[in-house]
Amino acid sequence: MDEEQSQFIGDAREIVEKLYSDLDQLRSARSQGRQRRELAARIFRRVHTLKGSAGSLGLKSVSLIAHDFEGVLDGVRLGRVEITDAVLDAFEDGADAIARALESSPTEETSPGAAAVSKRMAAMAAQSKKQGAIAGSLRAALPPEIARSLSEYDLQHTREAVREGAKLFVVAAGFAIETFDLNFRELTRLLGQTGEIISTGPGSPSTADEINFRLLYAAELVPTDILRQAEALGHIEVDEIKIEPAAASLKIPAEIFSAAARTPEIDETVRVDLRQLDELISGASELFRYTTNALLSLSASGDRLPFETATRHLRRRFVELEERLLKLRLVPAGEVLGRAAARGGRIAARRLGKQVDFEIVGGDVGIDKSLADTIADPLLHLVRNAVTHGIESPDERRAAGKSEVGRVKLAAFNEGSRIHVTVTDDGRGIDWERIVASAAAHGITNDASELSPDQCLRLIFRPGFSTATNVSELSGRGIGLDVVDRAMAQAGGEVRVATEPGAGTTFAMIMPATLALVQCLLVESGNQLYAIESAGICDSEVLDVDQTRIATGSIECQGESLPLVHLGALLDQPAVPSTAGKVFVWQARNNGVARSADGQSRYALIVDSVRGHHESLVRSLGRHAARWTGVCGAAELFDGNVVLMLDIEELIKARESG
C-alpha cells in the first residue's frame, strides 16, 4: 500500500463513520421532508467522494460498491426509490461493505459478501431507472418558463414539497450589480428560515446596473417580516403558483432487498497525543499550587506586594494553560494541505495525464480541528480545479514557453486572529469566455460586456454554476465552487480569487480562528472599549493629540507625513469635539488600502484613550462575523469582560469604498 492509498483509507474511515451517523439520522427523519432531502444529499456527496477517490487510487472494491450505492441514491433524489426500512437496511449493508473493504488489501478481489451487496444495489438502481419521469404531470402543471428550467431533481424536490403541504412561489429578485452576490446570499438565508429554494434561474432581462433572478420557492407561507427584510436588499416580488398537490409514490419490490445488521455505536472521540495530556495534567497541578500560594499570601499579610507577585505568577500560568489547551484543538496545516494535494491534486493529474508538482507552505501552522473539517472538502475542490481547469496539458505548456511540469502551491499562514489558506497554480488563468458561455447557458447574460472581470469571478461561486459537460468519477455532478462559498459563510470567512491570463490563479480562503491568544492594544472610543491587534501597531510610542498638529489632516511621525484616521469616524460614532485623545501609528500587513512609498500602509490612528497591551483569548464570531464589517472576533479580558476585536484594515477599506 502506497502513501496516497494509506492517506485515503484514513480519510475514508472518517467518512464512513459520518455515513453511519447520517444513515441513523435518515432512519429517524425520513418522514420529515426537508431534513430527509438534506440528509440524502449529504449521504450522496459522501458516497460520491468515496467513489471518485477510491477509483483513482485503484481500490476497486470500494469504488464498485460506492458506484452502485450512488446509483440507488440518485434514484432517491429523483423520487424513484422510496426510503423504506428495506432501503435503509441496504444502505447500511453498503456502508458496512465499504468499511470492510477499507480493511482489506487494495490488491484483494471484491469479497463475495461485498459483491452480493453491490449486485443488490445495482438491481435497485436498475429497477428505479425503469420508472421513467414520475413527476411529468407536475411539469405540465407549472408555468412553462418555470417548467423548462427545472431538472428532474428540481422537479422531484418540488413534487415532494407540495405533497408535504408547502405552497409554491416565484420570487423575482433584482439587485444592484455591485453587490448582487452579497444580497443574493442574504436573500437565500432569509428564505431558508421558513422554506426551501428549489431552483434559481434568470429573471427579467438584466440591465447595466441590475441583475435579476427568479427563484422557485416552497413554503407554507412567506412571513411579512421576512418579506420586509428581503425588500431592503433590492427589488423583490413574490407570486404564488396555484397548483394541486401531486399524488403517487413509488415502491421498489421488496424481494430486491435483504436485512442488514444494526449500525454500531459511533465512538465520538478525537485522537490526542498522550504526552500532551501528561503535560496538561502537570500544568493543572502547578496551577493549583500557584493558586494556593496566592490565597495564602493574601490572607497572611496586609502587604500587597506578595499578593501582586503571586497574582502575576498566577496569570502567567493561566495563559500558559490556555495556550496548551488551545494546541490540543489544533492540527498541523500540513496534514490538511497534504491530504488535499494527494486526494485532489495528484489523483486528478494522473487521470488527466498532466505532470504537476505540489508545494506545501506553512505546514507547521496550527488549524483548529473544527475549522480543518470545515475547509477539507472546499480545499479538495480548489485543488482539483487547479489541476483540471488551471494547469495546461504538457503540449500546451510547451507551446506557451512553460515547463511541462505545472506547479500548484498550497499555503497556510496566520494573520492575527485570522487563518489564510491559499491554492495557487501557474496555469492558464481563468477563461473569461468559458465563464460567459456558461453564464449564457444559465440564462444570466448573453453579452460578455455586461459583466466585469470581478463579476465574472464572483459568478463561479454561484450554486450549480459549472462548465463540466460530462459526469465522471471526479466531477460533473454539479457540486462545484459553491461548496467553497458555503463553507466560508459557515466559518464567518470569505473567499477571494485573483487571476492573470497565461500566468495562473490564486484562490484564498480567509477565516477567523476559532480560538486564539492574541496580543491586543485596548483602546477607548465613544465610551466603548475595543481591542486592536498589537501586530498592527508599528511601535509602542503613543502620543497625545495636539489639535494644532492635526489640523491639516496629517501628522509628522518619524520623519514621515501620515494621514490621520479617527477610530470614531471608522465606527460611525457621533462626533464629540475634544482636544484630548491619543494617537499612534498603525500599519497594514496585507493588500487592500492606499500604500506608502515603502510598500506598506501606514496611518496615524486617533482614539480617545489607550488602556495598554493585553494578551487576550479571542473567539471567532463564526457565521455571524460577516454581518459586522471590521469586527473579527470577541476578546475576553482577564477581568471577565468581553470587548470587540477590530480589523482596522477592513474598516479603512469600507470607508474608502463607501
N, C-alpha and C positions, 0 to 999 in steps of 0.2 A: 504494500500500500504506500503510495507516494504522499508527499506533504499536502498537496492540494486535496486529495481524497480524504486524508485524515482531518483536515480543517473542515471540509464539508460535512463529514459524518458527525463531528462535534456540534456544528450548527444545526444539522438536520435533526439530531436528537432533541434539541430545544424546540424546534418547530413541531415535532411530533407531540411533545408534551403539551404545547399550546393547542395542538389539534385535538388532543383528547379533551382538554378543558372546553374548547369550543363545541365539540360534539355533545358533551354533557349539558352545556347551556342550551344547545339547539333542541335537545330532547325535552327540556322544560319549557322552552319558549316557542315551540313550533306552532302553537295556536295564536301567537302574538305577531301579527303580520309584519310590522316594521322591524321588530327585533329579529324575527326569523330571517327576513331578507338580508339584514346586516350581517348576521352570523353566517348565512350561506355564502355571501360574497367574501367574507373573511376566510372561510374554510377553502373556498375556491382559490384564493390568492396563495394560501399556504401550500396547497397541493400543486398548484402551478409552479411555484418556486422549487419545490422538491423535484418535480418532473424535469424542469429545464436544467438545473444544475446536475442532477444525477445522470441524465442522458449525456451531457457534455463530458462528464468525468468517467464514463464507461461503467457506471453502476446500473447495469441493465435491469436487474431485478426490481430495484426501487423505481426506476424510470417507467417500467412496464406497468407496475401496479398503479403508480401515480397517474399515468396516462389514462388508464381505464377508469380510475377514480374520478378524474377530471371530466371525463365524458358523461358520467352519471350526474355530477354536479351541474354540468351545463344543462342537462335535462331538467334539474330542479329549478334553475334560473329561468328556464323557458316555460315552466309550469307543466311540463310533460311528465314529471315524476313527482308524486305526492310524498311528503315526508311522513312515512308511517314508521311504526316500530321496526318492521322488517327492513326498511330502507336504512334506518339509523343503525340497526344491528350490522347490516352490510358495510356501512361506513366505518363502524368500529372494527370490523374484521379487516378492512383495508388499512386502517391506521396500525393495527396490530401487525399486519403483514409487512408494512413498511418498517416498523420498529425492529422486527426480527431480521429483515433483510439488511438493515444497517449494522447488525451484529455479526453478519457473516462476511466472508472474504469477498472483495469485489470481483474476483475471478470465478466464484462459485456460480453454478447454474441456478436458475429460479427453483426454489423448493417446490415439491408437489402441493403443499398447503398454500403457498403464495400463488402458484399457478391456478389453483382452484378458485381462489379469491378473485384473481384477475379475470378469469373466464366468466365468473358470475357477474362481475362489474361490467364486462364487455357485453354480456347478454342484456343487462339492464339498459345500457346506453343504446344498444341496437333497437330494443323494443320501444324506447322513448322516441327514437327518430322516426318510427313508423307512424307516430301520431299526427305529424304534419303541424300546420299552424293552427293551434286550437283557439286562438283569440281573433280569428279572422272577422267574426261578426262584430267585434268591438271596433276594429279598424274602420269598418264600413259605417259605424255609427258616429265616429268622430268627425269634426270638420276636416275637409280634405287637406288643407295646408298643415294641419297638425298630424293627421294620419300618415302623410307622406314622409314626415321627418322621423317617425318612430321606428326604432329597430324592433326585432322580435322580443328582445329583452325588455325594452321600454314598454312595449305593448302588454307583456305579461305583468310587469310591475303595475301598470295602470289597471289591468283587469283585477288583480288581487286587491288593490287599494279600494276599488269601487265595491267589490264583494264584501269588504270589511266595513263598509258604511261611510267611506270618505266621499266627498264631493270633488269634482274636477274643476279646476280654474285655469284660465290662461292669464298669466301675469306678464303684461307688457312693460318693459323697463327701459328707460333711456337715461344714459349717464354722460356727463362731460368726459370727453376723450382723455383729458389729462389724468383723471382719477377713476376711470371706469373699472379698473381691476380691483381697487380697494373697495369701492362702493358695491361692486357685484359680489365680492366676498361677504361683505356685511349683510347684503340682502339675503344671500343664501343662508347665513347664520340665523337671521331673524325668522325667515320662513321655516327653517328646520326646527324651530322651537315648537311648532304646533302641527306640522305636516311634513310632507316629503316632496322634494323636487324630482320629478320623473325624468325630464329631459330639458335641455337648453338648446335653443335654436336662434337663428337670426330673426330680428323683428322687422319693423318697417325700415325702408332704406336709410342707411346711416348718412349723416351729413359731415361736413368738415369739422364740426365742433362736438358731435354727439354720436355715440354708438348705441344701437338699440338691440335688445334681446327679447325673446319670447320664451317664457318658461311654462311648462305643463306642470301644474302643482296639484297635489292631492291632500285634502284636509277636511275635517268635519266642518270647519268654518275658518274665516280669516278674522281674528280679533281686531277690533278697532285700534287698540294701542299698537299692535304690530304694524298695521297699515299706516298709522300715523308716523311711526319711526321710519318705515320704508320710504314714505313720501318725502322725508327730509333728505334722502340720498339722491333723488333725481325724479324724473317724471315716471310715475307708477300708475298703471291702470290694471284693475282686476275684474275679470268677467267669468261668470260661472258657465260651465258647459252642462247643459241638461242631458242626462243620459241615465238609462235604466241599468241597475246592477246586473252584471252578467252572471249566468249560472254555469253549472257543469264543472266537474273536476275530473282529473284523470287518475286512474289507479293502475299500477303495474301488476300483472298476475302474481299472486303470492308464491307460486311454485318456483319463481326465479330466485327467491331469497332463501337464506338459511340463517339460523340463530347464531349469535356470537357471544363470547364471554363478556362479562361486565368490564367496564373501564376501570383499571386500577386507580387507586387514590393518588393524586398528584402530590409530590413532595415539594412544597413551596419553600425552597431554600436557595441560598447563594453560596458560592464557594469562597471561603476566606482562609488565607494562609494562617496556620496555627501560630507561627511566630508573631504575627500581628496581634492575635488575640492575647498571647502571653504578655506582650508589651503593653497592651491596653489594660490588662489586669494589674500589672505592676504600676502603671501610671495612676490607676484608680487608688491603689494603696498609698502611694506617695501623696496624692491629692488629699486623701483622708488625714494623713499626718500633718500636712501643712494647715489644713482647716482646724484641726485640734490645737495646734500650736498658736494659731491666730486667736482663737477663742480664749485660750489660757492667758495669752499676753494681754488681751483686752480686759479680762476680769481681775487680773492680779495687780494691775498698776494703773494709776491715773495718768501716767505719762503716755502721750500719744505717739511718740517716736517708735516704740516697739510695735504698736498696733499698725502704724503706717508701713513699717518694714514688712511685717507679716502679710499685710494686705497686698503689697506689691508682689511678694513671692506667690501668694495665692492666685492672684490674677494671671501671672505668667504661667503657672501650672494649668489653670483653666484653659488658657489659649493653646498650650501645647496639647492638652487633651482633645480640644475641639479639632485641632489640625489632624491628629491621628484618627479621630472618629471620621472625619471627612475623607481621609485617604482610604478608609475601609469601603467607601461608596464608589471609589474611582476604579476605572480600568484603564490600562495604557491605550492611548490613541493608536499606537502601532498595531494592536490586535484588531481594532475596528477597521483601520485603513487597509491592513494586510489582508483581512478576510474579504473586503470588497474587491481588492485587486485580484485575489485568487479566484473568488467565485464569479465576479462580474467581468473583470477585465481579461484575464488570461484565457478563460473559457471562451469568451466571445472572439478573442483574437485567433485562437486556434481554429475555431469553426469557420472563421471568415478568411483564413489563410493570410493573416496580417502579422507582421513582426512588430512587437511593441515591448518596450522596456518600461517598467513601473518603478517609480521613485517614491519612497515614503519619507516625509519630512515631519519632524515633531512627534516621532513615535513614543517619546517618553512623556508627552503631555497627558495629564490625567483627565479623563472624562467621566462624569457621573454615570453609573451603570444605567439608570433610567433614561438618561439623555442618549447614551450609546445605543440602547434598544430603539429609541425613537428614530434615530438617524440611520439605522442599519439598512433598511430597505431603500430609503431615498438615496443613500450613498451608493448602493448597488446599482440603482437605475442610472445615476450620473456616470459611474464608471463604464457601464455597458454602453451608454450613449456616446461617451467619449471615443470608445473603440469602434462602435458600429457606425456612427454618423460623423465623428470628427476625424479620426485617423484615416488617411487615404490608403489605397492598395499600394503595394511596392512599386508597381509600374507608374501609378500616378505621382508618387513621391519622387521617383527618379526624374520624371518629366518636369516636375516643379523645381528641380535642383535640390531636393532634400535627401537626407539619408533614407534608405529603405526602411530603417527601423524607427518607428514612431515612438514618442515619449509621452507618458501620462504621469503627472506628478500629483500625489495625494498628500496634503499637508494639513496640520492642525497646530494651532497656537492659541495661547490665552492673551486676552487684552482686558486687563482688569477683571470685571465680573462677566465678561463675555468670552465665548468659545467660538473660534473661527475654524471651519473645516472647508477646504477648497479642493477642487478637482480641475486640473489644468492639462490640456493637450496641445500638441504642436501641429494639429491637423489643418483641415481646410477652412475652419471657421464655420459659422452658421450660414446656411444657404438661405438668403432672403427670399429668392424666387420660389423655393420649395415651401417656405412658410406661407407666402402669399397664396400659392396654389392650394395649399391645404386649407387656408382661411377661406378661399373662394368655395372650396368643396364643402366647408361647414356653413357656408352662407353668410360669412362675416363681411367679406369685401370681394370685389372683382377687380379692383384697381389698386396696384401697389402704391400709387402716390397718396392714397388715403391714409396710409399708416407710416409713421416714422419708424426708424430702426428700433427705438426704445419700446414703442408699442408692439412691434413685431416680437421683440424678445419677451415681453410680458404675455403675449398670446400663447407661447409654447407651454405655459403653465396652466392653461385652461383645462378643465376636466374633459377627457375624451379627445383632446387635440393630439393627433398622431399622423405621421407621414407614412407609416408602415402599411403596406397593401396586402401582405401575406401573413398568416398565422404560422409561427414556428415554435420550436421548443424554447426559444429565448425571448420572443416578442410577438406583437401583433394582436394581443387580446384587449387593447385599449387601456392598459394600465400604464400610464406614461408619467410625464414630469409633474402632473398634478399631485402625484404622491409626495413629491418634494415640497410643494407649496403647502399641502395639508399638514405635513409633519412640522413645518416651520410655524404654521399657525397654532398648532397644538403646543409647541415649545415656547411660544411667545417670541419667535425669532423672525428672520427674513432670509430670502434667497436673492442673491444678486448675480448677474451674468454680464460678462464683458467678452467681446469677440472682435477679431480682426481677420478679414478675409485673407486666406492663404497662410495665416500665422498661427491660428488656434483660438481656443475658447477657454474661459475660466468660469466655473460656477462656484459661488461661495455661499455656504450656509453659516449664518451668524446667529448665535443663540445665547441667551443669558445662562450663565452657570446656575445649576440648581441650588447649590450652596457654595460659598467661597469666603475665605477670610481675606479681607481687602484692607489695605492701609487707606484711610479716608481722612480728608480735612473737613471738619464740621464747621459750617458757616451758617449765619443767620441772615434772612432776607424777609422783609414784610412780616416780622414777628413769628416766622416759622423757621425751624431748624432743618438743614439739609446736609447731605454728605456728598462730597466730591472726591473722586479717586485721586489719591496723592500722587500717583504716577504722572498725572497730567499737569502737576504744579512744577514749573521749571526750577524754582529754588525755594528755599524756606523763608525768603525775605517777604514780609508783609508790611506794607506802608500805609500810613494814614492818608486819607483822601484830602487833597488840597484843591479846593474849587478853582483857585487861580491857575493851577497846573492843568486841569482837565477841561477848561472852558472850550478849548478848540476841538475836543472830541478825541484827543490822543494824548499820550504821556511818554516822556523820555524815560527809558529804563535801560541801564547798562549800555548807554550809547545808541539805543535803538528807539525809534518812534513807533509806539504800538497803539493800535486802535483800541478805544475803550468799549467795554461791554458791561452793562448793568444787569446783574442777575435778576433783579426785579422786573426789568423790561423783558428778559427772555421768558420769564414765568407769567407775563401779563398781569403782574401785580399792580395795584393802584400806585401812582407816583406820589411819594411823600417827600417834599422838599426838606433837605437836610445837608448840613455841611460835615456831618460825621460819616464814618464809614472806613472800610479797609479796602486796599487794592493789592492784587498780586498777579503774577504772570502765569497765564495758562497756555499750554501748548498741545495741539492735537497730535495724535500719533498715527493717524491714517488719513486717507483722502477724503475730500468732501467739502472743505471750506477754503476761503481765499488763502493763498500761501505767500510767505515772505520770500525774500531773495535766497535764503539758505534752504529753501525747500520745505520748511516747516511752518505750520500755522501757529502764530503767537498772538495773544490778546492780553490786554490788561483787564482783569475781571474785578468789578466793584461789587462788594457785599456790605451789608450793614455792620456785621462784626464777624470775627473769627474765633472759634472756641478751641481750636487746636487739633492736632493729629490723633486719631484713634484707630486701632485695629478692630474692625467690626465684622461680624458674621452677616454676610449679605445673602438674602434669599431671593430667588427668581420670582417674578410675578406670573410666570407661566403664560398661558394663553391670554391672560389679561394685559400683558405688557404692551401689546400693540395699541391699546386704547389710549395710552398716555405717552405722547411724544416726549422724548428726553428723560424718561424715567426708566432706569434699567434694573431696579430692584429695591428691596427694603432692607435697611441696615439696622441691626439690633445692637444697641449700646449696652455698656456694662451695667448701667442703672436700670435696665429693663425697657427703656423707651425705644420706640422704633421710628426711624426717620427715612424719608425717601432718598434713594441714591440717584443722583442726577448724571445724565450723559450730556456734558456741556457741548460737545461737538454736534450732537443731534439737535439740541436747542438752537445753536447758531445756524445750522443748516435750515431748520424750519423757519427761522426769522428771515434768512436771506431769500428763501424760495417763496415766502409769503409776501 
